Amino acid sequence: MVQNGIAYDEGLDNDFWKPLNAYWADPKNEKLREALRQFTKLEATRWQYTHELKNPELVSPDAWVTDQYFLDRDGNDDIQLDLFLSYGSNPRCTRSGRRTSARTSRRP
């Protein structure tokens, strides 16, 4: 189940998702995995809170600093990278669910 996330192909077709798409296509490639480690750093966590906001200065830094505290626990960066890989199955599952829903919702 995906909550508050993108789980359809159209939403994953932009520059932000390119490194993740590359990793999903070649999950044994350590270089691609390491490239994603930047998403576990403070700047990326802050970006999640402030990106595209009209007034990002109104968001309390406590939000991303608290999240980052937990992200910085030993070994958690590798857990996050594993979750990034797992997330790659969501579009496939969503496509399957859409096909099933389309078949079962047809009326004679």
LINGI-V832808 format. One line per field, one symbol per residue. ss: DSSP state (A for helix, B for strand, O for the rest). burial: I if it has 16 or more other ideal C-beta (glycine too) atoms within 10 Angstrom, else O. A space follows every 10 residues. Layout:
ss: ???
burial: ???
This chain:
ss: OOOOOOOOAA AAOOAAAAAA AAAAAOOOOA AAAAAAAAAA OAAAAAAAAA OOOOOAAAOO AAAAAAAAAA AOOOOAAAAA AAAAAAAOOA AAAAAAAAAA AAAAOOOO
burial: OOOOOIIOOO OIOOOOOOII OOIIOOOOOO OIIOOIOOII OOOIIIOOOI OOOOOOOOOO OOOIOOOIOO IOOOOOIOOO IOOIIOIOOI IOOIOOOOOO OOOOOOOO
